[in-house]
């Protein structure tokens, strides 16, 4: 299993829109995540900072990511949520969510 943590910020004017979408995540989005071997996915918020965590239980994250990215429901979800987010770092080169490096883990 691979643990993935990521961080980004919300566009302040779109905060409520983003949170409303996540209060009622579309079933197709959840299904695609499960089919992509994503488990235990959580998003936490503090102010305008978003912290995401999930566990990947598959064998080929790049292939599963590509399948999820090709899914029309997921594409529509990203079209709605993407404009609500910006990278955590002002000079961030990753789109919105930036992957964090694990420093420690207690099993």
Backbone bond lengths (Angstrom), bond angles and torsions (degrees), N, CA, C in turn:
res aa  C-N    CA-C-N  psi(-1)  N-CA   C-N-CA  omega(-1)  CA-C   N-CA-C  phi
1 X - - - 1.449 - - 1.527 108.67 -
2 X 1.307 115.86 140.39 1.461 123.35 177.30 1.522 108.80 -110.86
3 X 1.322 116.96 126.54 1.467 121.75 175.27 1.517 107.73 -92.81
4 X 1.335 116.67 132.58 1.465 121.59 -179.54 1.517 108.81 -126.07
5 X 1.329 115.32 127.81 1.464 121.74 175.13 1.522 107.47 -120.36
6 X 1.323 115.90 142.95 1.458 120.21 -177.19 1.519 109.28 -148.21
7 X 1.318 115.41 158.49 1.450 120.47 -176.02 1.523 109.69 -142.47
8 X 1.316 116.04 147.07 1.459 122.37 172.04 1.525 107.20 -156.64
9 X 1.303 116.00 -179.54 1.460 121.13 176.79 1.523 108.72 -119.66
10 X 1.321 115.21 155.75 1.464 120.57 174.79 1.521 108.94 -93.04
11 X 1.308 115.25 147.88 1.456 120.70 168.85 1.525 105.26 -71.13
12 X 1.328 118.87 119.71 1.469 119.96 -173.18 1.529 114.10 -52.14
13 X 1.322 117.60 -39.84 1.470 120.45 -178.38 1.529 112.37 -70.57
14 X 1.347 117.05 -14.59 1.462 121.02 -177.91 1.530 112.32 -111.17
15 X 1.320 115.98 10.05 1.459 120.80 -177.04 1.526 112.00 -56.85
16 X 1.318 117.46 -51.77 1.461 120.35 -177.00 1.532 111.17 -64.69
17 X 1.309 117.51 -38.08 1.478 120.42 177.44 1.524 110.30 -60.40
18 X 1.329 116.44 -45.86 1.467 120.94 -179.36 1.530 110.86 -62.51
19 X 1.317 116.06 -47.50 1.462 119.54 -178.78 1.528 111.46 -65.94
20 X 1.325 117.67 -37.18 1.468 120.65 177.51 1.525 110.80 -63.04
21 X 1.318 117.08 -42.43 1.473 119.79 177.25 1.525 110.43 -58.87
22 X 1.310 117.18 -40.40 1.455 120.38 -176.96 1.528 113.66 -80.67
23 X 1.299 117.32 -13.36 1.469 118.83 172.12 1.529 110.41 -74.03
24 X 1.321 116.29 -17.32 1.474 121.02 -179.40 1.525 109.36 -142.60
25 X 1.336 116.10 62.25 1.472 120.31 -179.25 1.518 109.08 -58.58
26 X 1.318 115.36 135.23 1.460 120.83 -178.57 1.525 110.61 -62.37
27 X 1.339 117.62 136.25 1.473 120.82 179.30 1.529 112.86 -56.48
28 X 1.319 118.15 -35.88 1.463 120.51 179.06 1.515 113.03 -64.81
29 X 1.324 116.40 -33.28 1.466 120.63 176.66 1.523 109.36 -67.47
30 X 1.316 117.01 -45.96 1.465 120.52 179.09 1.526 111.06 -62.83
31 X 1.332 117.14 -39.70 1.463 120.75 179.14 1.520 110.76 -63.36
32 X 1.323 117.04 -43.98 1.461 120.64 -179.86 1.523 111.13 -63.74
33 X 1.328 117.15 -39.37 1.463 120.13 176.58 1.528 110.64 -61.60
34 X 1.316 117.02 -45.83 1.472 119.84 178.86 1.521 111.00 -61.71
35 X 1.346 116.40 -44.57 1.463 120.05 178.92 1.530 111.23 -64.92
36 X 1.324 116.94 -24.32 1.459 121.87 177.42 1.518 113.12 -87.79
37 X 1.335 116.53 13.33 1.462 123.25 175.70 1.532 113.65 67.57
38 X 1.325 115.84 28.91 1.459 122.08 175.76 1.527 107.95 -95.41
39 X 1.317 115.99 130.73 1.454 121.96 178.87 1.523 109.15 -132.76
40 X 1.331 115.71 161.08 1.460 122.15 171.98 1.533 111.66 51.04
41 X 1.333 116.77 46.52 1.464 122.55 -177.22 1.530 108.54 -87.45
42 X 1.307 115.45 126.08 1.466 121.78 177.23 1.519 109.11 -133.99
43 X 1.324 115.77 147.24 1.460 122.15 170.65 1.526 106.61 -124.92
44 X 1.316 115.23 129.14 1.461 122.71 178.49 1.524 108.38 -112.63
45 X 1.322 116.39 152.23 1.465 120.64 -179.48 1.523 109.73 -131.39
46 X 1.311 114.74 139.01 1.470 121.76 170.72 1.517 106.52 -140.46
47 X 1.310 116.07 111.13 1.466 119.38 -174.19 1.523 108.59 62.81
48 X 1.309 115.44 -122.76 1.459 119.75 177.68 1.528 112.77 -105.32
49 X 1.337 116.68 14.92 1.465 121.37 177.96 1.520 109.03 -97.69
50 X 1.328 115.57 132.26 1.459 122.11 175.24 1.522 108.90 -110.87
51 X 1.326 116.08 134.45 1.457 122.37 175.30 1.514 106.89 -122.25
52 X 1.327 117.01 124.96 1.454 121.65 179.07 1.512 111.04 -115.24
53 X 1.315 115.84 147.19 1.465 122.10 178.21 1.526 108.08 -142.60
54 X 1.335 115.62 135.69 1.461 119.68 171.38 1.517 109.95 -150.10
55 X 1.319 114.20 165.85 1.454 121.22 177.07 1.524 107.88 -116.59
56 X 1.317 115.15 130.94 1.466 121.70 179.08 1.521 107.88 -102.43
57 X 1.341 116.76 123.97 1.461 121.33 -175.19 1.527 112.89 -112.40
58 X 1.321 117.51 8.76 1.458 121.02 -179.77 1.517 112.73 -89.67
59 X 1.343 114.79 -168.49 1.458 121.53 -177.93 1.526 113.37 -111.30
60 X 1.348 117.40 -13.70 1.467 120.41 -175.22 1.529 108.76 -145.06
61 X 1.328 115.63 87.05 1.462 120.94 -176.09 1.524 111.45 -60.44
62 X 1.325 117.93 -41.15 1.464 120.20 -179.20 1.523 111.10 -61.64
63 X 1.324 117.60 -42.47 1.469 120.88 179.65 1.525 110.66 -67.67
64 X 1.327 117.22 -42.82 1.465 119.97 178.75 1.527 110.87 -65.73
65 X 1.340 117.24 -39.52 1.473 120.50 175.77 1.525 110.81 -60.23
66 X 1.323 116.92 -41.68 1.471 121.10 -179.79 1.526 111.00 -64.46
67 X 1.330 117.36 -40.95 1.473 120.81 177.74 1.522 110.54 -63.29
68 X 1.327 116.49 -43.56 1.463 119.69 179.58 1.531 110.21 -64.26
69 X 1.320 116.76 -41.32 1.470 120.96 -179.15 1.521 111.80 -66.07
70 X 1.321 118.20 -26.47 1.463 122.06 179.91 1.521 112.95 -83.70
71 X 1.320 117.24 -11.62 1.464 121.81 -177.59 1.533 110.47 -72.30
72 X 1.348 118.59 124.53 1.467 120.92 -178.11 1.531 114.51 -59.99
73 X 1.325 117.96 -36.96 1.471 120.28 179.20 1.530 109.69 -66.73
74 X 1.315 116.37 -42.65 1.460 120.46 177.78 1.522 110.71 -63.78
75 X 1.316 117.43 -40.67 1.464 120.77 178.11 1.527 110.88 -60.58
76 X 1.323 116.98 -41.97 1.464 120.57 177.98 1.524 110.87 -66.61
77 X 1.333 117.11 -39.45 1.465 121.38 177.23 1.529 110.03 -60.49
78 X 1.320 116.01 -47.06 1.459 120.23 179.20 1.526 111.75 -64.15
79 X 1.329 116.69 -33.67 1.474 119.96 177.28 1.535 110.47 -64.51
80 X 1.321 116.51 -30.25 1.474 120.90 178.85 1.524 112.26 -84.74
81 X 1.343 117.16 -40.39 1.462 119.90 -175.63 1.532 113.02 -87.23
82 X 1.319 117.48 -31.71 1.464 121.45 -176.72 1.518 114.67 -54.70
83 X 1.335 119.02 -46.05 1.459 119.72 179.75 1.531 114.03 -66.98
84 X 1.322 117.12 -10.94 1.461 121.29 178.67 1.524 111.79 -87.60
85 X 1.342 117.57 -5.37 1.457 121.99 -172.21 1.526 111.09 -122.25
86 X 1.318 115.17 152.72 1.468 122.46 170.37 1.522 107.02 -138.80
87 X 1.353 117.63 155.98 1.462 119.33 178.21 1.526 111.29 -57.88
88 X 1.311 115.88 150.53 1.464 121.61 178.52 1.524 110.58 -62.41
89 X 1.328 115.94 -45.01 1.462 121.40 178.07 1.517 109.30 -89.08
90 X 1.317 116.58 135.46 1.463 120.23 -179.91 1.524 112.31 -57.99
91 X 1.331 116.96 -31.63 1.462 120.28 -179.95 1.534 111.68 -100.53
92 X 1.335 116.60 20.40 1.460 121.02 -177.44 1.521 112.21 -60.82
93 X 1.322 115.81 132.38 1.466 120.57 179.72 1.526 111.97 -93.90
94 X 1.329 116.93 -16.33 1.463 120.40 177.84 1.524 108.49 -80.31
95 X 1.329 117.28 149.90 1.470 119.06 178.81 1.529 111.48 -75.06
96 X 1.304 115.53 110.81 1.467 123.73 176.26 1.525 112.65 61.24
97 X 1.328 117.93 -88.98 1.463 120.34 -176.70 1.527 109.91 -69.02
98 X 1.329 115.79 130.58 1.458 121.84 177.29 1.526 108.33 -112.75
99 X 1.334 116.14 127.32 1.458 122.04 -177.93 1.526 109.40 -71.92
100 X 1.320 115.05 137.81 1.463 121.63 179.87 1.536 109.25 -100.56
101 X 1.316 115.80 154.76 1.459 122.17 176.63 1.519 108.97 -94.54
102 X 1.318 116.31 131.11 1.455 120.43 179.85 1.525 109.65 -71.28
103 X 1.316 116.69 128.14 1.456 121.91 178.98 1.524 112.28 -99.70
104 X 1.337 117.00 -26.88 1.464 120.98 -176.96 1.520 109.37 -165.34
105 X 1.335 115.78 151.61 1.462 120.76 178.33 1.533 108.53 -150.11
106 X 1.325 116.29 134.58 1.459 122.72 172.98 1.518 108.06 -103.87
107 X 1.298 117.14 121.81 1.462 121.84 179.33 1.503 110.39 -86.84
